[in-house]
Amino acid sequence: MSRLVLILATAASAALVAGLVWWMTLGTTLATLEAKGRADLSLAADRLRLELQRTRDLSVLLSDDPRLDAAEALTLQRFADRAGASDVLLLDRSGRVVVSASGAEGQRGDRHWFRRAMQGALGIGTTPDGGSFVHAAPIFRGGRVVGVVGVLRDLTVLERGWRAEPQAIYFTDATGGIVLTNREELLAGSVRQDLTPVQGFDVRRVSAGRYVPEQALHLELPLPVLDLTAELLLDIAPARALAQARAIAAAAAVLVLGAILGALWERRRVLARANALLEARVEARTSELSEANRRLTAEIGERREAEAALNRAQADLVQAGKLSALGQMSAGISHELNQPLMAIRSFAQNGATFLARGKVDAASANLEKIGQLAHRAGRIIRNLRAFARAEPEPAVVTDLSAVIEAALDITETRRREAGIETRLDLAPGPVLAMGGEVRLGQVVVNLISNAVDAMAGQDSAVLTVELATAPPRIVVRDTGPGLESPEHIFDPFYTTKEVGEGLGLGLSISYGIVSGFGGTIRGRNTGTGAEFEVALPPAPAAEAAA
């Protein structure tokens, strides 16, 4: 009976300790998560305010500009392009659109931002479809409001720049409607947010697809200047997992301690009964009791040694984690800088040869290219530093023709030495897409270098580079042996090269760069070699025309 009571008491103690540890760990972790989330939310709010500041300033400046009275659509379009606005409207006192940059017409007199501007204040709001944010400023002539100038900013352009953010961020208006978010799933009508408070924190169950956490800590920050509320959903699954792991560890520790105490208690009871029965033969049993004591001492020593070994193993695991992180960082930096440095070396060798032959102009051109590549290496380092701060590079309008030209220039020497025949099928004129010149250049150089490596030693080696416009995409094709495992080519550290010839990071990094710009990269076998296609979002019509 006593043994059963001890077992039940140990189990109850383990459950109680586990519950307390789980509760305290979850509360502490949620508090830490909330503090970090509020900092991220504040940064996102500041970022939105800065993005919309230009349209606000443009509306105020235009309202005081005397040229506005005779403005035409083309003039307004130039103002819009300079401030990154999607449209500029000039409205009369009734709310009728007099002229606009996009040619829009109609009545806007029922808009809240128009009525506020007619009262002499700065009006703000969103369009009925929620696609644009409006700043409206009153036009004063002779001390009275004679009209309103409205500047629109396309919110979908801002959303594309925020898609790589790890947290689900969205902005709501006074009615609770979402006007801007980096998760398209949150715009769906079937999204549900059920409030399930945990220790005073606003925890919600969200049903909005796999890119939005199912259980999330909800934070919000009012933005009265924009008449919006910034909101953030942070996944609490890691916090729950940590609390559960610590609770299990605490319960296991209590159970182990209870087992040890039970064993000691049982042993003590047995020894006491044996001592009562064999009291008359104390002297004869002294040696046996001494041996039992020695075994007990040895067992305690073994337990201490086991505990010390466990501590050493834990320290080794921590050190191994640090070395792994350092190795990944070093590998990434060396891969990012290897290509421009190799190009600098090639141009330096060519420049020395030109100088030896007295071709000063050609040597000067090589030196200028070396300077450009050194500047490019500096930009790569700045990109790596930005990546370390978890600040993704925003997508901007980029000429893919210039990207391909720079990549072919960098790899020219290597292709010539390897005997590679290069065939180009490029669309005429500039092909504009959303991306980044430096990082897209790294992707194309990496694909060309991989193709050259694949065709090494072949009698017939043909490299084909294509550039298409609808949609904007770059295709790199070779006549090598093809891809051994197409489904694993974008996995980190996957490579078919010999040890020491590749890190297996190039395609993985390229995949991350293209995905960060909202594009896709695919690789496949053509039957005569391998083909990689990089597709990117087209540039907005207004920016492409500019």
Secondary structure, DSSP 8 states (H G I E B T S, - for coil): -HHHHHHHHHHHHHHHHHHHHHHHHHHHHHHHHHHHHHHHHHHHHHHHHHHHHHHHHHHHHHHT-GGGGG--HHHHHHHHHHHT-SEEEEE-TT-BEEEESS---SB-TT-HHHHHHHTTS-EEEE-TTSSEEEEEEEEEETTEEEEEEEEEEEHHHHHHHTTT-SSEEEEE-TTS-EEEES-GGGGSTT-EEEE--BTTB-EEEEES-TTS-SEEEEEEEEETTTTEEEEEEEE-HHHHHHHHHHHHHHHHHHHHHHHHHHHHHHHHHHHHHHHHHTGGGHHHHHHHHHHHHHHHHHHHHHHHHHHHHHHHHHHHHHHHHHHHHHHHHHHHHHHHHHHHHHHHHHHHHHHHHHHHTT-HHHHHHHHHHHHHHHHHHHHHHHHHHHHHTT-----EEEEHHHHHHHHHHHTHHHHHHTT-EEEEEE-SS--EEEE-HHHHHHHHHHHHHHHHHHTTT-SS-EEEEEEEETTEEEEEE--SS--S-GGGTTSTT---S-TTS--S-HHHHHHHHHHHTT-EEEEEE-SSSEEEEEE--B--HHHHH-
